[in-house]
Every structure is written in C-alpha cells, then in structure tokens.
Amino acid sequence: MLLSLVAVTDLLAVAAGLNLRGLITDGLANDFETYDESAATMADHLYGSAGVLQGVMMLATGIVFIVWFRRVRLNAEVFDPSMQPMAPGWAVGSWFVPVANLVLPRRIAGGIWTASAQTSTDGSRRTVPATLMNLWWGGWVCTLLFSWITTRLSWRAEEVEEIVDATDLTMASDAFDVVAAVLAILFVRRLTRMQGERAALGLYPLGTRS
C-alpha cells in the first residue's frame, strides 16, 4: 500500500509540475505581460508541497521496506543459509553504505530469491527466473541516480529557461519513479508468495539434502 501511495504522490508531483511549467511558458510566450503572479505563487507552493509529500512517503515506505527486507532475509536463513552471501544484519546495513548500496542489497536479494525458490521435498530447487528482481533493482538504481541529477540541476537553475528545463527533468524523474514503484510492488508480492510456498514445506528439504 505504501508503494502504491508513493506512485500516487509521484503522479501528483507530475501534475503540479505541469501546472507550474504551463504558467511559466505562457508567461514566456508574451514576455510576461499577462503573467498572473498570484497564480504562479500558488502553483509554486503546490509544487513544493508535492515534493514534501513525496519525501515523507519515500521515508515511510523506505523504513517499512527495509523491515520487510530484513524479515525475508531471516526467512532465507532458515530456508538455506548456504545461499546467503552476507550476514543477516546486512539486510539493513547495506542500504546505508554510500556507493556500495547500489550493489549490496541486490546481492542480498539474490540469495533470498534463490533460497525462497526451493520448493521440492527432495531438496532440489525449481528454476525461478530473476527477471523481475533485476527489473526492480534496475528501476530503483535508475530512479535514484535520476533523482540525484535532477535535484542538483534544480538547485542550480536561476534563469527562467533553466527552471523550465529542470522542471521537465524532475517530472520525467517522477514519472520514472512511478514505474520503479510498480516494479517494487511486483517484486514484493512475488517474493512474499515464494516464501509462503517454501515455508509450507517446513525444514524437510534441508534435512534430505546431502
């Protein structure tokens, strides 16, 4: 639900950005002769409020997602500890290591995914393509980098044309974040379902493996 709300706030931010951009470009078209300053101020406030709402939702969702990620990692430790490349604590810590957080969580997710795919009672594993997991991670990294770039461009924008360009890029970043949120929803649902299927078998597969 939180990931869905993230997507909704992104769409609201895109709408607010379009509104602000429209007012600015209309003003540019006639050299701001009919520029409505009060409407522009309101549009700017709405745009800023949408950004704050995005930040709040991202923070809340990030906290809950990391809690979920730690839980599925602990489940994977029960399913098959040999497939886990890092200690359970890294399911939380890996997200806060600069630069390395672009790689480490995906590595941990791979171990979780593999352990959760083991569903045969003879200890063998079924093949579950990692395409969805890779799309989720690729979407997350791309939106993170995209957001970092657009934020810095927005800070540097001073001329009207620069502000319009920065707004365009920010809206594109928000739209891409909607895609990333949808991929995250699909990943969470798929992995949760896989773990439910694996947990239903108990520890028997581990006990039968030589």
Secondary structure as UniProt FT lines:
FT   HELIX           2..29
FT   TURN            30..34
FT   HELIX           37..79
FT   HELIX           81..83
FT   TURN            88..89
FT   HELIX           90..93
FT   HELIX           94..96
FT   TURN            98..99
FT   HELIX           100..102
FT   HELIX           104..116
FT   TURN            121..122
FT   HELIX           131..156
FT   HELIX           160..199
FT   TURN            200..203
FT   HELIX           204..208
//
